[in-house]
Amino acid sequence: MHEVDLLIVGAGPAGMAAAVAASQAGLKVLLLDEQPGAGGQIYRSVTRSDPRRLKILGADYARGADLAGALAASEASHVSGATVWQMQP
């Protein structure tokens, strides 16, 4: 079991941004997501995208790589393949 200051469910754009910001503020953060990598529906597989795919999907999609990189460089813990069934205090 993890003891954290902040638990975030979902590693899409909002979850990644929240995890990075909270981590930078000094909180111990745990980010949970069912998918194998961060990005959600919007930035799916952005860290594995080649230049051709980045060009096809556009600049907005490509900016997701920066956010995913910031998450990876942060102190936030990211657990992929996680299913949240129930949360209690």
PyMOL Python script that loads the backbone (N, CA, C, O; Angstrom):
from pymol import cmd

cmd.read_pdbstr("""\
ATOM      1  N   MET A   1       0.841  -1.167   0.000  1.00  0.00           N
ATOM      2  CA  MET A   1       0.000   0.000   0.000  1.00  0.00           C
ATOM      3  C   MET A   1       0.898   1.246   0.000  1.00  0.00           C
ATOM      4  O   MET A   1       1.948   1.279   0.642  1.00  0.00           O
ATOM      5  N   HIS A   2       0.451   2.263  -0.738  1.00  0.00           N
ATOM      6  CA  HIS A   2       1.186   3.519  -0.823  1.00  0.00           C
ATOM      7  C   HIS A   2       0.565   4.536   0.127  1.00  0.00           C
ATOM      8  O   HIS A   2      -0.657   4.608   0.261  1.00  0.00           O
ATOM      9  N   GLU A   3       1.404   5.311   0.776  1.00  0.00           N
ATOM     10  CA  GLU A   3       0.909   6.428   1.563  1.00  0.00           C
ATOM     11  C   GLU A   3       1.307   7.700   0.822  1.00  0.00           C
ATOM     12  O   GLU A   3       2.491   7.985   0.640  1.00  0.00           O
ATOM     13  N   VAL A   4       0.299   8.458   0.399  1.00  0.00           N
ATOM     14  CA  VAL A   4       0.546   9.637  -0.429  1.00  0.00           C
ATOM     15  C   VAL A   4      -0.263  10.824   0.071  1.00  0.00           C
ATOM     16  O   VAL A   4      -1.198  10.681   0.859  1.00  0.00           O
ATOM     17  N   ASP A   5       0.126  12.003  -0.413  1.00  0.00           N
ATOM     18  CA  ASP A   5      -0.637  13.217  -0.130  1.00  0.00           C
ATOM     19  C   ASP A   5      -1.792  13.377  -1.109  1.00  0.00           C
ATOM     20  O   ASP A   5      -2.847  13.909  -0.765  1.00  0.00           O
ATOM     21  N   LEU A   6      -1.576  12.909  -2.335  1.00  0.00           N
ATOM     22  CA  LEU A   6      -2.566  13.089  -3.389  1.00  0.00           C
ATOM     23  C   LEU A   6      -2.609  11.857  -4.286  1.00  0.00           C
ATOM     24  O   LEU A   6      -1.582  11.409  -4.796  1.00  0.00           O
ATOM     25  N   LEU A   7      -3.815  11.316  -4.471  1.00  0.00           N
ATOM     26  CA  LEU A   7      -4.046  10.204  -5.382  1.00  0.00           C
ATOM     27  C   LEU A   7      -4.824  10.746  -6.579  1.00  0.00           C
ATOM     28  O   LEU A   7      -5.879  11.360  -6.419  1.00  0.00           O
ATOM     29  N   ILE A   8      -4.297  10.513  -7.770  1.00  0.00           N
ATOM     30  CA  ILE A   8      -4.945  10.970  -8.997  1.00  0.00           C
ATOM     31  C   ILE A   8      -5.313   9.744  -9.806  1.00  0.00           C
ATOM     32  O   ILE A   8      -4.479   8.866 -10.028  1.00  0.00           O
ATOM     33  N   VAL A   9      -6.559   9.681 -10.246  1.00  0.00           N
ATOM     34  CA  VAL A   9      -7.035   8.572 -11.068  1.00  0.00           C
ATOM     35  C   VAL A   9      -7.158   9.070 -12.497  1.00  0.00           C
ATOM     36  O   VAL A   9      -7.970   9.947 -12.791  1.00  0.00           O
ATOM     37  N   GLY A  10      -6.354   8.512 -13.373  1.00  0.00           N
ATOM     38  CA  GLY A  10      -6.394   8.864 -14.788  1.00  0.00           C
ATOM     39  C   GLY A  10      -5.163   9.637 -15.208  1.00  0.00           C
ATOM     40  O   GLY A  10      -4.897  10.726 -14.699  1.00  0.00           O
ATOM     41  N   ALA A  11      -4.403   9.063 -16.151  1.00  0.00           N
ATOM     42  CA  ALA A  11      -3.165   9.686 -16.620  1.00  0.00           C
ATOM     43  C   ALA A  11      -3.345  10.331 -17.982  1.00  0.00           C
ATOM     44  O   ALA A  11      -2.460  10.267 -18.834  1.00  0.00           O
ATOM     45  N   GLY A  12      -4.509  10.960 -18.182  1.00  0.00           N
ATOM     46  CA  GLY A  12      -4.724  11.766 -19.367  1.00  0.00           C
ATOM     47  C   GLY A  12      -4.072  13.124 -19.168  1.00  0.00           C
ATOM     48  O   GLY A  12      -3.326  13.312 -18.207  1.00  0.00           O
ATOM     49  N   PRO A  13      -4.337  14.076 -20.057  1.00  0.00           N
ATOM     50  CA  PRO A  13      -3.705  15.388 -19.948  1.00  0.00           C
ATOM     51  C   PRO A  13      -3.911  16.063 -18.589  1.00  0.00           C
ATOM     52  O   PRO A  13      -2.960  16.594 -18.016  1.00  0.00           O
ATOM     53  N   ALA A  14      -5.130  16.048 -18.073  1.00  0.00           N
ATOM     54  CA  ALA A  14      -5.401  16.700 -16.789  1.00  0.00           C
ATOM     55  C   ALA A  14      -4.701  15.974 -15.641  1.00  0.00           C
ATOM     56  O   ALA A  14      -4.121  16.614 -14.763  1.00  0.00           O
ATOM     57  N   GLY A  15      -4.754  14.651 -15.646  1.00  0.00           N
ATOM     58  CA  GLY A  15      -4.099  13.881 -14.597  1.00  0.00           C
ATOM     59  C   GLY A  15      -2.594  14.068 -14.608  1.00  0.00           C
ATOM     60  O   GLY A  15      -1.974  14.217 -13.555  1.00  0.00           O
ATOM     61  N   MET A  16      -2.001  14.061 -15.803  1.00  0.00           N
ATOM     62  CA  MET A  16      -0.554  14.280 -15.899  1.00  0.00           C
ATOM     63  C   MET A  16      -0.184  15.670 -15.398  1.00  0.00           C
ATOM     64  O   MET A  16       0.758  15.818 -14.620  1.00  0.00           O
ATOM     65  N   ALA A  17      -0.925  16.697 -15.840  1.00  0.00           N
ATOM     66  CA  ALA A  17      -0.627  18.070 -15.435  1.00  0.00           C
ATOM     67  C   ALA A  17      -0.778  18.234 -13.930  1.00  0.00           C
ATOM     68  O   ALA A  17       0.047  18.887 -13.290  1.00  0.00           O
ATOM     69  N   ALA A  18      -1.822  17.650 -13.362  1.00  0.00           N
ATOM     70  CA  ALA A  18      -2.041  17.736 -11.914  1.00  0.00           C
ATOM     71  C   ALA A  18      -0.920  17.045 -11.154  1.00  0.00           C
ATOM     72  O   ALA A  18      -0.444  17.563 -10.144  1.00  0.00           O
ATOM     73  N   ALA A  19      -0.499  15.888 -11.627  1.00  0.00           N
ATOM     74  CA  ALA A  19       0.578  15.146 -10.959  1.00  0.00           C
ATOM     75  C   ALA A  19       1.886  15.929 -10.985  1.00  0.00           C
ATOM     76  O   ALA A  19       2.600  15.991  -9.984  1.00  0.00           O
ATOM     77  N   VAL A  20       2.195  16.521 -12.125  1.00  0.00           N
ATOM     78  CA  VAL A  20       3.428  17.310 -12.246  1.00  0.00           C
ATOM     79  C   VAL A  20       3.364  18.522 -11.317  1.00  0.00           C
ATOM     80  O   VAL A  20       4.308  18.780 -10.569  1.00  0.00           O
ATOM     81  N   ALA A  21       2.256  19.268 -11.360  1.00  0.00           N
ATOM     82  CA  ALA A  21       2.130  20.473 -10.536  1.00  0.00           C
ATOM     83  C   ALA A  21       2.181  20.142  -9.041  1.00  0.00           C
ATOM     84  O   ALA A  21       2.858  20.827  -8.275  1.00  0.00           O
ATOM     85  N   ALA A  22       1.474  19.105  -8.636  1.00  0.00           N
ATOM     86  CA  ALA A  22       1.455  18.727  -7.219  1.00  0.00           C
ATOM     87  C   ALA A  22       2.827  18.247  -6.763  1.00  0.00           C
ATOM     88  O   ALA A  22       3.267  18.552  -5.654  1.00  0.00           O
ATOM     89  N   SER A  23       3.488  17.504  -7.618  1.00  0.00           N
ATOM     90  CA  SER A  23       4.825  17.023  -7.292  1.00  0.00           C
ATOM     91  C   SER A  23       5.799  18.190  -7.150  1.00  0.00           C
ATOM     92  O   SER A  23       6.624  18.214  -6.236  1.00  0.00           O
ATOM     93  N   GLN A  24       5.697  19.156  -8.060  1.00  0.00           N
ATOM     94  CA  GLN A  24       6.565  20.339  -7.989  1.00  0.00           C
ATOM     95  C   GLN A  24       6.285  21.154  -6.732  1.00  0.00           C
ATOM     96  O   GLN A  24       7.170  21.847  -6.228  1.00  0.00           O
ATOM     97  N   ALA A  25       5.057  21.073  -6.226  1.00  0.00           N
ATOM     98  CA  ALA A  25       4.688  21.785  -4.995  1.00  0.00           C
ATOM     99  C   ALA A  25       5.123  21.031  -3.743  1.00  0.00           C
ATOM    100  O   ALA A  25       4.916  21.504  -2.626  1.00  0.00           O
ATOM    101  N   GLY A  26       5.720  19.868  -3.928  1.00  0.00           N
ATOM    102  CA  GLY A  26       6.249  19.120  -2.799  1.00  0.00           C
ATOM    103  C   GLY A  26       5.358  18.014  -2.264  1.00  0.00           C
ATOM    104  O   GLY A  26       5.683  17.399  -1.248  1.00  0.00           O
ATOM    105  N   LEU A  27       4.237  17.749  -2.931  1.00  0.00           N
ATOM    106  CA  LEU A  27       3.363  16.676  -2.478  1.00  0.00           C
ATOM    107  C   LEU A  27       3.862  15.322  -2.976  1.00  0.00           C
ATOM    108  O   LEU A  27       4.481  15.220  -4.035  1.00  0.00           O
ATOM    109  N   LYS A  28       3.579  14.294  -2.192  1.00  0.00           N
ATOM    110  CA  LYS A  28       3.863  12.920  -2.599  1.00  0.00           C
ATOM    111  C   LYS A  28       2.641  12.446  -3.382  1.00  0.00           C
ATOM    112  O   LYS A  28       1.552  12.322  -2.822  1.00  0.00           O
ATOM    113  N   VAL A  29       2.821  12.178  -4.686  1.00  0.00           N
ATOM    114  CA  VAL A  29       1.713  11.941  -5.607  1.00  0.00           C
ATOM    115  C   VAL A  29       1.751  10.520  -6.154  1.00  0.00           C
ATOM    116  O   VAL A  29       2.808   9.992  -6.500  1.00  0.00           O
ATOM    117  N   LEU A  30       0.563   9.914  -6.222  1.00  0.00           N
ATOM    118  CA  LEU A  30       0.400   8.618  -6.872  1.00  0.00           C
ATOM    119  C   LEU A  30      -0.630   8.797  -7.982  1.00  0.00           C
ATOM    120  O   LEU A  30      -1.758   9.219  -7.728  1.00  0.00           O
ATOM    121  N   LEU A  31      -0.240   8.476  -9.207  1.00  0.00           N
ATOM    122  CA  LEU A  31      -1.096   8.592 -10.385  1.00  0.00           C
ATOM    123  C   LEU A  31      -1.405   7.191 -10.891  1.00  0.00           C
ATOM    124  O   LEU A  31      -0.490   6.442 -11.233  1.00  0.00           O
ATOM    125  N   LEU A  32      -2.690   6.825 -10.942  1.00  0.00           N
ATOM    126  CA  LEU A  32      -3.124   5.499 -11.368  1.00  0.00           C
ATOM    127  C   LEU A  32      -3.834   5.581 -12.712  1.00  0.00           C
ATOM    128  O   LEU A  32      -4.587   6.521 -12.966  1.00  0.00           O
ATOM    129  N   ASP A  33      -3.593   4.592 -13.574  1.00  0.00           N
ATOM    130  CA  ASP A  33      -4.274   4.554 -14.870  1.00  0.00           C
ATOM    131  C   ASP A  33      -4.310   3.115 -15.369  1.00  0.00           C
ATOM    132  O   ASP A  33      -3.396   2.332 -15.112  1.00  0.00           O
ATOM    133  N   GLU A  34      -5.383   2.777 -16.086  1.00  0.00           N
ATOM    134  CA  GLU A  34      -5.524   1.422 -16.629  1.00  0.00           C
ATOM    135  C   GLU A  34      -4.622   1.155 -17.827  1.00  0.00           C
ATOM    136  O   GLU A  34      -4.215   0.017 -18.060  1.00  0.00           O
ATOM    137  N   GLN A  35      -4.316   2.185 -18.575  1.00  0.00           N
ATOM    138  CA  GLN A  35      -3.554   2.007 -19.812  1.00  0.00           C
ATOM    139  C   GLN A  35      -2.072   1.741 -19.530  1.00  0.00           C
ATOM    140  O   GLN A  35      -1.586   2.043 -18.440  1.00  0.00           O
ATOM    141  N   PRO A  36      -1.351   1.176 -20.511  1.00  0.00           N
ATOM    142  CA  PRO A  36       0.065   0.862 -20.304  1.00  0.00           C
ATOM    143  C   PRO A  36       0.976   2.090 -20.261  1.00  0.00           C
ATOM    144  O   PRO A  36       2.105   2.007 -19.778  1.00  0.00           O
ATOM    145  N   GLY A  37       0.497   3.215 -20.756  1.00  0.00           N
ATOM    146  CA  GLY A  37       1.311   4.425 -20.739  1.00  0.00           C
ATOM    147  C   GLY A  37       0.457   5.652 -20.500  1.00  0.00           C
ATOM    148  O   GLY A  37      -0.749   5.639 -20.749  1.00  0.00           O
ATOM    149  N   ALA A  38       1.086   6.716 -20.015  1.00  0.00           N
ATOM    150  CA  ALA A  38       0.379   7.972 -19.777  1.00  0.00           C
ATOM    151  C   ALA A  38      -0.019   8.615 -21.098  1.00  0.00           C
ATOM    152  O   ALA A  38       0.620   8.397 -22.128  1.00  0.00           O
ATOM    153  N   GLY A  39      -1.077   9.405 -21.055  1.00  0.00           N
ATOM    154  CA  GLY A  39      -1.500  10.140 -22.245  1.00  0.00           C
ATOM    155  C   GLY A  39      -2.990  10.201 -22.434  1.00  0.00           C
ATOM    156  O   GLY A  39      -3.503  11.155 -23.020  1.00  0.00           O
ATOM    157  N   GLY A  40      -3.700   9.196 -21.948  1.00  0.00           N
ATOM    158  CA  GLY A  40      -5.150   9.182 -22.106  1.00  0.00           C
ATOM    159  C   GLY A  40      -5.567   9.068 -23.564  1.00  0.00           C
ATOM    160  O   GLY A  40      -4.776   8.659 -24.414  1.00  0.00           O
ATOM    161  N   GLN A  41      -6.805   9.430 -23.849  1.00  0.00           N
ATOM    162  CA  GLN A  41      -7.320   9.361 -25.218  1.00  0.00           C
ATOM    163  C   GLN A  41      -6.668  10.415 -26.106  1.00  0.00           C
ATOM    164  O   GLN A  41      -6.437  10.175 -27.291  1.00  0.00           O
ATOM    165  N   ILE A  42      -6.373  11.573 -25.539  1.00  0.00           N
ATOM    166  CA  ILE A  42      -5.849  12.692 -26.318  1.00  0.00           C
ATOM    167  C   ILE A  42      -4.402  12.450 -26.755  1.00  0.00           C
ATOM    168  O   ILE A  42      -4.066  12.649 -27.922  1.00  0.00           O
ATOM    169  N   TYR A  43      -3.555  12.026 -25.833  1.00  0.00           N
ATOM    170  CA  TYR A  43      -2.121  11.848 -26.118  1.00  0.00           C
ATOM    171  C   TYR A  43      -1.713  10.373 -26.133  1.00  0.00           C
ATOM    172  O   TYR A  43      -0.583  10.042 -25.773  1.00  0.00           O
ATOM    173  N   ARG A  44      -2.599   9.509 -26.536  1.00  0.00           N
ATOM    174  CA  ARG A  44      -2.302   8.069 -26.556  1.00  0.00           C
ATOM    175  C   ARG A  44      -1.010   7.793 -27.331  1.00  0.00           C
ATOM    176  O   ARG A  44      -0.857   8.228 -28.473  1.00  0.00           O
ATOM    177  N   SER A  45      -0.095   7.075 -26.706  1.00  0.00           N
ATOM    178  CA  SER A  45       1.175   6.630 -27.300  1.00  0.00           C
ATOM    179  C   SER A  45       2.079   7.770 -27.752  1.00  0.00           C
ATOM    180  O   SER A  45       2.939   7.564 -28.608  1.00  0.00           O
ATOM    181  N   VAL A  46       1.906   8.955 -27.203  1.00  0.00           N
ATOM    182  CA  VAL A  46       2.677  10.101 -27.668  1.00  0.00           C
ATOM    183  C   VAL A  46       4.177   9.914 -27.461  1.00  0.00           C
ATOM    184  O   VAL A  46       4.971  10.413 -28.259  1.00  0.00           O
ATOM    185  N   THR A  47       4.574   9.219 -26.423  1.00  0.00           N
ATOM    186  CA  THR A  47       6.012   9.038 -26.182  1.00  0.00           C
ATOM    187  C   THR A  47       6.637   8.033 -27.133  1.00  0.00           C
ATOM    188  O   THR A  47       7.862   7.956 -27.233  1.00  0.00           O
ATOM    189  N   ARG A  48       5.814   7.262 -27.833  1.00  0.00           N
ATOM    190  CA  ARG A  48       6.330   6.267 -28.784  1.00  0.00           C
ATOM    191  C   ARG A  48       6.075   6.671 -30.235  1.00  0.00           C
ATOM    192  O   ARG A  48       6.303   5.880 -31.150  1.00  0.00           O
ATOM    193  N   SER A  49       5.609   7.880 -30.445  1.00  0.00           N
ATOM    194  CA  SER A  49       5.261   8.320 -31.796  1.00  0.00           C
ATOM    195  C   SER A  49       6.497   8.784 -32.555  1.00  0.00           C
ATOM    196  O   SER A  49       7.336   9.512 -32.023  1.00  0.00           O
ATOM    197  N   ASP A  50       6.593   8.349 -33.803  1.00  0.00           N
ATOM    198  CA  ASP A  50       7.702   8.788 -34.649  1.00  0.00           C
ATOM    199  C   ASP A  50       7.361  10.144 -35.275  1.00  0.00           C
ATOM    200  O   ASP A  50       6.210  10.578 -35.218  1.00  0.00           O
ATOM    201  N   PRO A  51       8.353  10.816 -35.873  1.00  0.00           N
ATOM    202  CA  PRO A  51       8.112  12.145 -36.444  1.00  0.00           C
ATOM    203  C   PRO A  51       6.977  12.184 -37.476  1.00  0.00           C
ATOM    204  O   PRO A  51       6.262  13.183 -37.560  1.00  0.00           O
ATOM    205  N   ARG A  52       6.807  11.140 -38.242  1.00  0.00           N
ATOM    206  CA  ARG A  52       5.730  11.107 -39.249  1.00  0.00           C
ATOM    207  C   ARG A  52       4.361  11.161 -38.565  1.00  0.00           C
ATOM    208  O   ARG A  52       3.483  11.928 -38.959  1.00  0.00           O
ATOM    209  N   ARG A  53       4.203  10.336 -37.543  1.00  0.00           N
ATOM    210  CA  ARG A  53       2.919  10.327 -36.829  1.00  0.00           C
ATOM    211  C   ARG A  53       2.668  11.657 -36.125  1.00  0.00           C
ATOM    212  O   ARG A  53       1.543  12.157 -36.119  1.00  0.00           O
ATOM    213  N   LEU A  54       3.725  12.236 -35.525  1.00  0.00           N
ATOM    214  CA  LEU A  54       3.581  13.527 -34.857  1.00  0.00           C
ATOM    215  C   LEU A  54       3.127  14.595 -35.854  1.00  0.00           C
ATOM    216  O   LEU A  54       2.300  15.446 -35.528  1.00  0.00           O
ATOM    217  N   LYS A  55       3.672  14.545 -37.063  1.00  0.00           N
ATOM    218  CA  LYS A  55       3.283  15.524 -38.084  1.00  0.00           C
ATOM    219  C   LYS A  55       1.826  15.322 -38.497  1.00  0.00           C
ATOM    220  O   LYS A  55       1.080  16.290 -38.640  1.00  0.00           O
ATOM    221  N   ILE A  56       1.424  14.076 -38.687  1.00  0.00           N
ATOM    222  CA  ILE A  56       0.047  13.779 -39.095  1.00  0.00           C
ATOM    223  C   ILE A  56      -0.943  14.238 -38.028  1.00  0.00           C
ATOM    224  O   ILE A  56      -1.970  14.832 -38.355  1.00  0.00           O
ATOM    225  N   LEU A  57      -0.644  13.968 -36.755  1.00  0.00           N
ATOM    226  CA  LEU A  57      -1.570  14.280 -35.677  1.00  0.00           C
ATOM    227  C   LEU A  57      -1.496  15.736 -35.221  1.00  0.00           C
ATOM    228  O   LEU A  57      -2.387  16.205 -34.513  1.00  0.00           O
ATOM    229  N   GLY A  58      -0.461  16.447 -35.612  1.00  0.00           N
ATOM    230  CA  GLY A  58      -0.405  17.885 -35.384  1.00  0.00           C
ATOM    231  C   GLY A  58       0.331  18.329 -34.134  1.00  0.00           C
ATOM    232  O   GLY A  58       0.708  17.536 -33.272  1.00  0.00           O
ATOM    233  N   ALA A  59       0.515  19.643 -34.082  1.00  0.00           N
ATOM    234  CA  ALA A  59       1.302  20.262 -33.012  1.00  0.00           C
ATOM    235  C   ALA A  59       0.669  20.076 -31.633  1.00  0.00           C
ATOM    236  O   ALA A  59       1.379  19.891 -30.645  1.00  0.00           O
ATOM    237  N   ASP A  60      -0.659  20.124 -31.564  1.00  0.00           N
ATOM    238  CA  ASP A  60      -1.321  19.937 -30.262  1.00  0.00           C
ATOM    239  C   ASP A  60      -1.012  18.561 -29.698  1.00  0.00           C
ATOM    240  O   ASP A  60      -0.725  18.426 -28.509  1.00  0.00           O
ATOM    241  N   TYR A  61      -1.068  17.536 -30.544  1.00  0.00           N
ATOM    242  CA  TYR A  61      -0.734  16.179 -30.101  1.00  0.00           C
ATOM    243  C   TYR A  61       0.738  16.102 -29.701  1.00  0.00           C
ATOM    244  O   TYR A  61       1.072  15.517 -28.671  1.00  0.00           O
ATOM    245  N   ALA A  62       1.600  16.676 -30.494  1.00  0.00           N
ATOM    246  CA  ALA A  62       3.042  16.610 -30.234  1.00  0.00           C
ATOM    247  C   ALA A  62       3.401  17.259 -28.898  1.00  0.00           C
ATOM    248  O   ALA A  62       4.347  16.825 -28.241  1.00  0.00           O
ATOM    249  N   ARG A  63       2.664  18.289 -28.488  1.00  0.00           N
ATOM    250  CA  ARG A  63       2.930  18.926 -27.200  1.00  0.00           C
ATOM    251  C   ARG A  63       2.681  17.978 -26.028  1.00  0.00           C
ATOM    252  O   ARG A  63       3.191  18.200 -24.930  1.00  0.00           O
ATOM    253  N   GLY A  64       1.915  16.943 -26.255  1.00  0.00           N
ATOM    254  CA  GLY A  64       1.693  15.945 -25.214  1.00  0.00           C
ATOM    255  C   GLY A  64       2.967  15.235 -24.808  1.00  0.00           C
ATOM    256  O   GLY A  64       3.084  14.757 -23.680  1.00  0.00           O
ATOM    257  N   ALA A  65       3.932  15.163 -25.729  1.00  0.00           N
ATOM    258  CA  ALA A  65       5.212  14.528 -25.404  1.00  0.00           C
ATOM    259  C   ALA A  65       5.937  15.316 -24.319  1.00  0.00           C
ATOM    260  O   ALA A  65       6.590  14.735 -23.453  1.00  0.00           O
ATOM    261  N   ASP A  66       5.820  16.649 -24.370  1.00  0.00           N
ATOM    262  CA  ASP A  66       6.444  17.473 -23.333  1.00  0.00           C
ATOM    263  C   ASP A  66       5.803  17.214 -21.968  1.00  0.00           C
ATOM    264  O   ASP A  66       6.496  17.121 -20.956  1.00  0.00           O
ATOM    265  N   LEU A  67       4.490  17.101 -21.953  1.00  0.00           N
ATOM    266  CA  LEU A  67       3.775  16.838 -20.699  1.00  0.00           C
ATOM    267  C   LEU A  67       4.129  15.447 -20.162  1.00  0.00           C
ATOM    268  O   LEU A  67       4.363  15.282 -18.965  1.00  0.00           O
ATOM    269  N   ALA A  68       4.166  14.458 -21.042  1.00  0.00           N
ATOM    270  CA  ALA A  68       4.546  13.101 -20.624  1.00  0.00           C
ATOM    271  C   ALA A  68       5.988  13.078 -20.122  1.00  0.00           C
ATOM    272  O   ALA A  68       6.306  12.362 -19.172  1.00  0.00           O
ATOM    273  N   GLY A  69       6.850  13.853 -20.753  1.00  0.00           N
ATOM    274  CA  GLY A  69       8.240  13.947 -20.302  1.00  0.00           C
ATOM    275  C   GLY A  69       8.346  14.597 -18.939  1.00  0.00           C
ATOM    276  O   GLY A  69       9.141  14.174 -18.099  1.00  0.00           O
ATOM    277  N   ALA A  70       7.539  15.633 -18.720  1.00  0.00           N
ATOM    278  CA  ALA A  70       7.539  16.301 -17.415  1.00  0.00           C
ATOM    279  C   ALA A  70       7.051  15.350 -16.328  1.00  0.00           C
ATOM    280  O   ALA A  70       7.565  15.361 -15.210  1.00  0.00           O
ATOM    281  N   LEU A  71       6.062  14.530 -16.658  1.00  0.00           N
ATOM    282  CA  LEU A  71       5.582  13.534 -15.694  1.00  0.00           C
ATOM    283  C   LEU A  71       6.688  12.538 -15.372  1.00  0.00           C
ATOM    284  O   LEU A  71       6.940  12.237 -14.205  1.00  0.00           O
ATOM    285  N   ALA A  72       7.341  12.032 -16.398  1.00  0.00           N
ATOM    286  CA  ALA A  72       8.415  11.047 -16.188  1.00  0.00           C
ATOM    287  C   ALA A  72       9.563  11.632 -15.363  1.00  0.00           C
ATOM    288  O   ALA A  72      10.194  10.921 -14.582  1.00  0.00           O
ATOM    289  N   ALA A  73       9.830  12.922 -15.538  1.00  0.00           N
ATOM    290  CA  ALA A  73      10.927  13.570 -14.820  1.00  0.00           C
ATOM    291  C   ALA A  73      10.530  13.996 -13.406  1.00  0.00           C
ATOM    292  O   ALA A  73      11.390  14.349 -12.600  1.00  0.00           O
ATOM    293  N   SER A  74       9.244  13.964 -13.109  1.00  0.00           N
ATOM    294  CA  SER A  74       8.769  14.412 -11.795  1.00  0.00           C
ATOM    295  C   SER A  74       8.973  13.322 -10.746  1.00  0.00           C
ATOM    296  O   SER A  74       9.361  12.195 -11.053  1.00  0.00           O
ATOM    297  N   GLU A  75       8.701  13.694  -9.513  1.00  0.00           N
ATOM    298  CA  GLU A  75       8.780  12.743  -8.406  1.00  0.00           C
ATOM    299  C   GLU A  75       7.478  11.961  -8.228  1.00  0.00           C
ATOM    300  O   GLU A  75       7.389  11.103  -7.349  1.00  0.00           O
ATOM    301  N   ALA A  76       6.471  12.247  -9.051  1.00  0.00           N
ATOM    302  CA  ALA A  76       5.190  11.544  -8.948  1.00  0.00           C
ATOM    303  C   ALA A  76       5.379  10.067  -9.304  1.00  0.00           C
ATOM    304  O   ALA A  76       6.139   9.733 -10.212  1.00  0.00           O
ATOM    305  N   SER A  77       4.689   9.199  -8.589  1.00  0.00           N
ATOM    306  CA  SER A  77       4.694   7.771  -8.913  1.00  0.00           C
ATOM    307  C   SER A  77       3.536   7.493  -9.858  1.00  0.00           C
ATOM    308  O   SER A  77       2.400   7.879  -9.583  1.00  0.00           O
ATOM    309  N   HIS A  78       3.820   6.825 -10.969  1.00  0.00           N
ATOM    310  CA  HIS A  78       2.791   6.499 -11.957  1.00  0.00           C
ATOM    311  C   HIS A  78       2.667   4.979 -12.024  1.00  0.00           C
ATOM    312  O   HIS A  78       3.639   4.283 -12.318  1.00  0.00           O
ATOM    313  N   VAL A  79       1.475   4.472 -11.752  1.00  0.00           N
ATOM    314  CA  VAL A  79       1.217   3.034 -11.827  1.00  0.00           C
ATOM    315  C   VAL A  79       0.269   2.794 -12.989  1.00  0.00           C
ATOM    316  O   VAL A  79      -0.880   3.235 -12.965  1.00  0.00           O
ATOM    317  N   SER A  80       0.755   2.093 -14.008  1.00  0.00           N
ATOM    318  CA  SER A  80      -0.095   1.751 -15.153  1.00  0.00           C
ATOM    319  C   SER A  80      -0.705   0.373 -14.927  1.00  0.00           C
ATOM    320  O   SER A  80      -0.241  -0.396 -14.085  1.00  0.00           O
ATOM    321  N   GLY A  81      -1.742   0.075 -15.686  1.00  0.00           N
ATOM    322  CA  GLY A  81      -2.414  -1.210 -15.540  1.00  0.00           C
ATOM    323  C   GLY A  81      -3.202  -1.310 -14.242  1.00  0.00           C
ATOM    324  O   GLY A  81      -3.499  -2.408 -13.772  1.00  0.00           O
ATOM    325  N   ALA A  82      -3.537  -0.165 -13.668  1.00  0.00           N
ATOM    326  CA  ALA A  82      -4.254  -0.148 -12.389  1.00  0.00           C
ATOM    327  C   ALA A  82      -5.741   0.086 -12.618  1.00  0.00           C
ATOM    328  O   ALA A  82      -6.130   0.935 -13.420  1.00  0.00           O
ATOM    329  N   THR A  83      -6.551  -0.661 -11.921  1.00  0.00           N
ATOM    330  CA  THR A  83      -7.994  -0.464 -11.940  1.00  0.00           C
ATOM    331  C   THR A  83      -8.431   0.008 -10.571  1.00  0.00           C
ATOM    332  O   THR A  83      -8.144  -0.641  -9.565  1.00  0.00           O
ATOM    333  N   VAL A  84      -9.121   1.133 -10.526  1.00  0.00           N
ATOM    334  CA  VAL A  84      -9.619   1.653  -9.257  1.00  0.00           C
ATOM    335  C   VAL A  84     -11.040   1.129  -9.076  1.00  0.00           C
ATOM    336  O   VAL A  84     -11.932   1.408  -9.878  1.00  0.00           O
ATOM    337  N   TRP A  85     -11.226   0.375  -8.021  1.00  0.00           N
ATOM    338  CA  TRP A  85     -12.516  -0.246  -7.743  1.00  0.00           C
ATOM    339  C   TRP A  85     -13.289   0.570  -6.713  1.00  0.00           C
ATOM    340  O   TRP A  85     -14.484   0.819  -6.874  1.00  0.00           O
ATOM    341  N   GLN A  86     -12.601   0.979  -5.662  1.00  0.00           N
ATOM    342  CA  GLN A  86     -13.245   1.721  -4.583  1.00  0.00           C
ATOM    343  C   GLN A  86     -12.170   2.521  -3.847  1.00  0.00           C
ATOM    344  O   GLN A  86     -11.033   2.069  -3.711  1.00  0.00           O
ATOM    345  N   MET A  87     -12.539   3.705  -3.376  1.00  0.00           N
ATOM    346  CA  MET A  87     -11.616   4.524  -2.582  1.00  0.00           C
ATOM    347  C   MET A  87     -12.299   4.893  -1.278  1.00  0.00           C
ATOM    348  O   MET A  87     -13.483   5.229  -1.251  1.00  0.00           O
ATOM    349  N   GLN A  88     -11.547   4.826  -0.222  1.00  0.00           N
ATOM    350  CA  GLN A  88     -12.036   5.225   1.101  1.00  0.00           C
ATOM    351  C   GLN A  88     -10.960   6.023   1.789  1.00  0.00           C
ATOM    352  O   GLN A  88      -9.771   5.828   1.533  1.00  0.00           O
ATOM    353  N   PRO A  89     -11.374   6.931   2.671  1.00  0.00           N
ATOM    354  CA  PRO A  89     -10.352   7.722   3.419  1.00  0.00           C
ATOM    355  C   PRO A  89      -9.504   6.819   4.304  1.00  0.00           C
ATOM    356  O   PRO A  89      -8.608   7.299   4.997  1.00  0.00           O
TER     357      PRO A  89
END
""", "prot")
cmd.dss("prot")
cmd.show_as("cartoon", "prot")
cmd.util.cbc("prot")
cmd.orient("prot")
